[in-house]
Amino acid sequence: MDFSGKTVIVTGSGRGIGRCIAETYAGAGARVVIAEKNRDWGVELAEALCAKGHEATFIQTDVCNPDQIRRMMLEAAGKYDGIHILVNNAGISRWSSPYTLETEEWDHIINTNLRSVFLCSRTAARFMRDGGGGSIINIASTRALMSEPHSEAYAASKGGIIALTHALSASLAPDHIQVNCISPGWIETENYHDLRDTDHDQHFAGRVGKPEDIARGCLYLTAPGNEFVSGINLIIDGGMTRKMIYEP
């Protein structure tokens, strides 16, 4: 897939899935904006991509801060003459008992994971509308559909992303802006070779996921000609949420 001439913003792209998404778009010819809170991570990635001949820029951004979101979008649109694709990837996870979860912690998770998706999408959509359209991808999670104990705030934020996706898809469709989301399952970003056979066996695919699996999904959803794919939640989990697992 060729994304030459397209400007792609990826939030939270300094590490993990976000980094892989940024690298994948850059490899496909896109101009990549690394919207990352951690300066060291963002600078390192931008330098690595540019060293490979790709076009990339780092804009330090805390997605909890509406002013920083606006500034980042303005800078990106000004530098690259518009915004074509936004991937809302930034997010945090915290596990706390519902009996002890503090209001401040709840708000921080919701603001980082969910409110930021709305604010980034709305701001980017204004530039996309002026440019004739665009595409937005929101990274949710299969934890919006299934849970472990003490994940209430995280699950709520990811469930909200799925609902927000189809709402934005309806609202932005007249401006030719396509909105979809991806729900990754178990994606190992660091110690893949330390996984056990029992970890891989929980998946129809026979393995735990890798960041590249999510990045390829992003390319599919934003590829030219795929505008008929709209408002969906694309589950990329190797079949884990469909596999019945019984204890022997």
C-alpha angles and dihedrals in degrees: 000000000000118000096169112152093019122122112217125189117199117186119210090017101146095094144008122002094355093055091050091049091052092048092048095052091046090052088052091056102263126140102242127209112200105209100188134153096211108075097200093053093046095048092047094052094046091050092047093051094046090049087060091053097260126133111244140146134191121223114182107231137172103200090204088068114076092197092055090049091054092046092049093050093048092049093047094047092046095048096046101027097248143348122265106168133025124190112193099205105141114115147136134213130212129173115212133154112256086234093061105026107127121225090236092055092048091051092047093053094044092046093048099042105029114015090049090057091057095044095046092045094049093048095046091045091062090059092042091051091053089049096051100264144317147188134266127195122191119199109222125160142237083247084080085069103034134021151202121210120285097021099110099125095043093045091048092051093050093044088051090054091057092051092044090052096061091041092054090044090059095045098044100039094092088060091052093250114143118208125192138151137217124214109202119202122202104343115175111210102174123016103032095148091056093063120114128235088247089059092054093042091064089075132073086221090060095236145065114260128263129212089251089066090062094042091056089052089055091052090051095050094048099038116124110262095029095098090119088072101083137155095002133142105222108203112208106181109122088253094296095136090052099046117099110220122195127185111240 
